Protein backbone atom coordinates (compact mmCIF):
# COMPACT_ATOMS: atom_id res chain seq x y z
CA UNK A 1 0.00 0.00 0.00
CA UNK A 2 2.85 2.38 0.73
CA UNK A 3 4.26 1.92 -2.77
CA UNK A 4 0.88 2.77 -4.29
CA UNK A 5 0.66 5.92 -2.16
CA UNK A 6 4.22 6.99 -3.06
CA UNK A 7 3.54 6.51 -6.77
CA UNK A 8 0.34 8.53 -6.46
CA UNK A 9 -2.01 5.95 -7.96
CA UNK A 10 -5.64 6.60 -7.10
CA UNK A 11 -7.30 4.02 -4.85
CA UNK A 12 -10.77 2.72 -5.55
CA UNK A 13 -13.24 3.63 -2.79
CA UNK A 14 -13.76 -0.06 -1.91
CA UNK A 15 -10.07 -0.93 -1.69
CA UNK A 16 -9.29 0.13 1.87
CA UNK A 17 -12.15 -1.76 3.59
CA UNK A 18 -11.14 -4.89 1.64
CA UNK A 19 -7.48 -4.32 2.53
CA UNK A 20 -8.29 -4.01 6.25
CA UNK A 21 -10.49 -7.14 6.22
CA UNK A 22 -7.72 -9.11 4.52
CA UNK A 23 -5.11 -7.85 6.97
CA UNK A 24 -7.35 -8.76 9.94
CA UNK A 25 -8.00 -12.23 8.53
CA UNK A 26 -4.28 -12.86 8.07
CA UNK A 27 -3.59 -11.75 11.66
CA UNK A 28 -6.30 -14.06 13.02
CA UNK A 29 -4.98 -16.98 10.97
CA UNK A 30 -1.49 -16.29 12.32
CA UNK A 31 -2.81 -16.40 15.89
CA UNK A 32 -4.68 -19.66 15.18
CA UNK A 33 -1.60 -21.23 13.61
CA UNK A 34 0.46 -20.35 16.68
CA UNK A 35 -1.87 -22.19 19.05
CA UNK A 36 -0.40 -25.51 20.13
CA UNK A 37 -3.14 -27.58 21.73
CA UNK A 38 -6.41 -28.68 20.11
CA UNK A 39 -8.26 -27.31 23.16
CA UNK A 40 -6.83 -23.82 22.54
CA UNK A 41 -7.83 -24.00 18.87
CA UNK A 42 -11.44 -24.92 19.72
CA UNK A 43 -11.57 -22.17 22.35
CA UNK A 44 -10.28 -19.64 19.80
CA UNK A 45 -12.90 -20.66 17.21
CA UNK A 46 -15.74 -20.58 19.76
CA UNK A 47 -14.69 -17.17 20.99
CA UNK A 48 -14.74 -15.87 17.40
CA UNK A 49 -18.36 -17.01 17.21
CA UNK A 50 -19.03 -14.38 19.86
CA UNK A 51 -18.70 -11.72 17.15
CA UNK A 52 -21.98 -12.79 15.56
CA UNK A 53 -23.73 -15.29 17.87
CA UNK A 54 -25.08 -14.74 21.36
CA UNK A 55 -23.28 -16.62 24.10
CA UNK A 56 -22.14 -16.83 27.68
CA UNK A 57 -18.65 -16.08 28.94
CA UNK A 58 -17.46 -18.46 31.64
CA UNK A 59 -14.63 -17.91 34.07
CA UNK A 60 -12.51 -21.09 33.80
CA UNK A 61 -11.13 -20.50 37.31
CA UNK A 62 -14.55 -21.45 38.68
CA UNK A 63 -14.55 -24.84 36.90
CA UNK A 64 -13.01 -28.11 37.99
CA UNK A 65 -9.96 -29.42 36.15
CA UNK A 66 -11.87 -32.50 35.02
CA UNK A 67 -14.59 -30.36 33.40
CA UNK A 68 -11.97 -28.25 31.60
CA UNK A 69 -10.29 -31.41 30.26
CA UNK A 70 -13.57 -32.90 29.02
CA UNK A 71 -15.32 -29.78 27.70
CA UNK A 72 -14.19 -28.58 24.27
CA UNK A 73 -14.40 -24.87 25.12
CA UNK A 74 -14.38 -23.64 28.69
CA UNK A 75 -14.45 -19.85 28.19
CA UNK A 76 -17.34 -19.10 25.81
CA UNK A 77 -20.50 -21.10 25.19
CA UNK A 78 -22.58 -20.05 22.14
CA UNK A 79 -26.34 -19.93 22.62
CA UNK A 80 -29.27 -19.02 20.38
CA UNK A 81 -29.64 -15.53 18.99
CA UNK A 82 -27.68 -12.61 17.63
CA UNK A 83 -24.72 -11.14 19.52
CA UNK A 84 -25.33 -7.92 21.40
CA UNK A 85 -23.09 -4.90 20.72
CA UNK A 86 -21.67 -5.22 24.26
CA UNK A 87 -20.71 -8.84 23.61
CA UNK A 88 -19.06 -7.96 20.30
CA UNK A 89 -16.98 -5.29 22.07
CA UNK A 90 -16.00 -7.79 24.77
CA UNK A 91 -14.79 -10.29 22.15
CA UNK A 92 -12.88 -7.56 20.31
CA UNK A 93 -11.18 -6.59 23.57
CA UNK A 94 -10.20 -10.22 24.20
CA UNK A 95 -8.31 -10.28 20.90
CA UNK A 96 -6.71 -6.90 21.52
N, C-alpha and C positions, 0 to 999 in steps of 0.2 A: 504494500500500500504506500509506503514511503517513496518508492521509486516513481509510482504513478503521480504522486503529489509533486515531486521534484520536477518531473517532466511537464507538468501542467495539463495532463489529460483530464478532460471533464469526466466526472463520475456520474453514472446513472443514479436516479433518486432511490432505486431499490437496492443498490449495491451494498451500502453500509449496513442496513439491517441483516442482510444475508451474510455479510462478512462477520458480523458479531455473533450470529447464531452458529456459524461454522466454527469460529474460534472457541465459543463456549462448549460446543460438542466435543471438540478435540481435547479441551482441558478435562472434561468429565471422563472421556475415554481413557485419558492418561491416568487419572485417579483410580479408575476401575482396574486398569491393568496393573497398577502398583499394589493392589490389595493381594495379600498372600492366601488367606484362608477362604474356603467356600462360604463360611458363615459371614465373613465380612462382605463378600460380594453380594450375598442375598440381602443383607442389611442395607447396603448401598442402594440396590435396586428398589427395595421397598420404600426407602426414604425418598427416593426420587418420585415415587408414586404420589407422595404428599404434595407435589406441585399441582396435581390436577384432581386427586381423589381424596375425599374426606377420610380422616383416620384419627387414631389415638396415639399420642406419644407416651411411652412407658419408660420409667426410670429403671434401668437394669440393675441398679444397686439394691432395689427392693425385691428382686427375684432370687430364687434359689439357684445354685450352680447347676443342679440337675435340669431345671427348667430351661436355663440358657443353653445348655448342651443339646437338649432335645428340640427346642423351638427353632425354626429357621430364621426368624427375625425377632430380636428381643427389644428393639427400640421404637419401632413404629408398626402399628397394625392398621392396615387399610380397612375401612368400613364403607357402607353404601353412601352415595351422594357426592356432590361436588365440593372441592376444597374451598374453605373460607379464605378471604384475603389475609387474615391473621395467620392462618396455618401456612399459606404460601410464603409469607415473610419469615416465619419461623424456620421453614426448610431452607430458604435462601441463606439465612444467617448460619445455619449448620454447616453449609458448604463454603461459607466465607464470602 
